[in-house]
Every structure is written in C-alpha cells, then in structure tokens.
C-alpha cells in the first residue's frame, strides 16, 4: 500500500485534482466499497478537508480521495 502524504502542499494538490477531475457516476473502489455517486463522495470528502484540515482526525477524508485517485489512474491494488 502506498504511503499517502498529509502535508499542506500534497493535500492542496490532491484537492485541486479532485476539483478538476472528471469522474464516472459509479466506482467500485474495492470488493466492499461501491461508490454509487462519485461526485457526492468527492464533495463530502472535500468539505471535511476544507472544514477541518490539518486536524489529523479527518485524515481518512484525505485517504479516501487518494484511494479514489489511485483507482482512477489505475494504480489501485484492490482487484
């Protein structure tokens, strides 16, 4: 599993990616995670990051976006 970065520069780059990327309606992130409204999923995680970064309690929102980005770029190992 890739180590994700939570420094401000890395998170800003991830947020910029999430705000500009084109997403499919649905994504099967893993065998147990079927995101049926990807745009809403991205918005929810971006809202958590905007409201709470750099509170480490909210790092899972950042991790979820990294995992989605990996999936979109074909870098995931979930299959």
N, C-alpha and C positions, 0 to 999 in steps of 0.2 A: 504494500500500500504506500502510495506516495505521501511524503510529508508535506502538509499544507502550511503556508506561511500566513501569519496573522498580523504582521507589521502593517503600518498605515499605507505604505506605498503598494504593497501586494494586495491589500484589501481594496484600495481605490481602483487598482487595475481590474480586479475581479468585478467590482460594482460597475465599472464602465463597460466591461464585456457584457454583463447581464442586462444593462440598459440598452445596448445596441444590437445584441444578437437576435437572430430570427429563430424562433422555437417552433417545433411541431406542436400540435394540440395535445398529444399524449406522449409519454416516455415511460418505458419500463426500465427503471433505474437499477433494479435487482429483482431477484425472484420474489421478494416480499414487498417491493416498492413500485407500485404502478401509479405514476402521476398522471391523472386524467385531465388536469387543467394546468398546463405548464406555466402559462403566463401568470396565473393567480399564485402559483407556487413561488415563482420568481419574485413577484411583487411582495408577497408576505415576508420572504426572507430579506429582501432589500429594506423593507420597513423596519424589521428588527435591527438590522445593521445600522440604519440611519438613526434610529432612536437610541441605541444602546452601545454602539462601538465607542471605546475599546473594552467594555465590560466583558471579561472572559466567559461569563455565564452564557453569553449569546454567541460564542464561537461556533456552536452547532449550525447556526444560520449561515455562517461563512462556509463551513464544511459542506453543507448541503449544496451551495452554489458551486463550490469546487467540484463536487462529485457530478453534478449536472454538466458542468463544463467538460469534465473528462469524458462523460458519456457522449456529449455532442461532438467531441473531437476524436472519438474512437479510442480513447486511452483507458477506458474502464476495464476492469478485470472481473466484472460481476457475472459474466456469462460462463 
